[in-house]
Amino acid sequence: MPFKPKIREGLDVLEIDDEAIVFDPESRSLLYLNQPANLVFKFCDGTAYASDMAKDIAEAFGVPESRTVRQVRQIIRTLRGRGFLEDSEAYYRRIHELHTAKEQEEAELAMRNLLNPPAPVEATAAEGEAQDLREQAREQKEPSP
């Protein structure tokens, strides 16, 4: 099913001449884009189909559109597989995994606190003061040599 690919927000892009490096801080995934791949990356703004991108690129560089279509689709598949596109299954799977991991952490913390509740801070301080008072009382009761 044709779709209009769109790069999702939250990616860090470092452009060097006509090439780029894309970093996803969430997945810690890094991808180098050569000149043609960076051009496709820039076209992924949600307004054009892969075939439209390929046509424009073929005209601009004077290459056969049939070859360009295959390359554009491959680049889009790579971007999609890395979770760099908004509709990317990998992106939604990663977001689900992050939320699931966070919920699991919270549940484990709640279970630990339920089984071994942390001592209240005030009670701990009061116990420390009581211990100090007991030691002072012992020192006063003991005869000095």
N, C-alpha and C positions, 0 to 999 in steps of 0.2 A: 504494500500500500504506500503510495507516494506521500511524503510529508515534507514540510518546510523546516529543516533543521535550525535550531537556535541554540547558541552557546549559553550555558547556564551562568548565573551570577556566582561570585565567590571564587573565581579562578584568578590566579596571579599570572600575568603575561609579561614576559620580558622580550621586547623586540630588539633584534640585532640585525641591522640592515633590512633585508627582505625576509629574514628567517625569524623564528620565535621559539621561546621555551615557555611551556605552559605548566604551571604547578597547581595542583589541587590540595590545599591545606588540610581538607577533611580526610582524604585517603592517603595523603602524602605521595601522590602519584605525579610523576614528572614525564613530560613528553616534548621531544624536540620536533619542531616543524620546519622542514626545508621550505624553499620559496613557494613551490606549488601548493604544498600542504597549508602554509600560512595564508595563502590567498584564499583557499577554500574556507579555512577557519574564519577569516574576516567576512566571507559571504554568508556564513551561518548566523544570520540575524533574524531568522524566522519569516523572511519575506520571499524566499525563492526556493524552488525545488532543485534537486541535484541536477536534473537535466538542464534547467535554466542556467545554473552556475557553469556547467560544462560548456554550454553554447557560448556564453560570454568569454570564458577562458580560451576556448578554441579560436574564437574570432580575434581576440587580443594577441595571441601568440602564434597564430597561423598554423595550427596543428589540426589533424582530423578530429572532428567532434566525437566519433565513435570511440577513439582511444581515450579522449578526455573524460567521457562519461564514466568509463570503467574506473579511471583513476580517482575521479571525484567521489564516486560511490565508495571506493575502498577507503579513502580518507575519512569520509563520514562514518563508515562502519568502525574505523579505529577510534574516532572521537566518541562515538556512541558506546563502544565497548569499554572505554575508560571512564564513562560516566560524565563526560564533559557536555553533553547535550541535555536540554531540559526534559525531553521525553525519554531519556535513556533509562532502560530497565536496570542497568548497572547502578545508575545514580539512585534510583528509588530503592533498590535492594540495599545499597550502602546506607542510605538514610534509615531504613527500617532496622538494619543491624545495629546502627548507632543508638537508636531509640531503645531497641530491645536490650542492648548491653547496659544502658543507663538504668532501665527499669529493673534489670537483674541485680545490678549493684545496689540500688535502693532497697530492693527486697532482702538481699543478703544482710545489709546493714541493719534493717529493721529486725530481722530474725536474730542477729547477734545481740542487739540491744534488748530484745525481749528475753533471750536466754541468760544474758549477763548484763543487766542494766548497769550503766556507768554510775559511779557514786556521784551524788550531787556535790557541786563545788563547795557550797556552804557547809555541808555536813563534814566534808573532808577538812575544811579549815577549822571547824569547831572541834573535831576529833584531835587535830594537831594542838590546839590550845588546851584541851583537856589533858593531853599527854604531858604538856609542859607544866601544867598545874600539879599533876601527880608527881612529877619528878621534883618539883620545888618542895612539895609536901614531904617527900621521902628525905630530902636533904635536911629539912628542918627537924625531922624526927630522929635522924641518926646522930648519935653523940659524936662530937668532934674530939679528936685525939689530943 
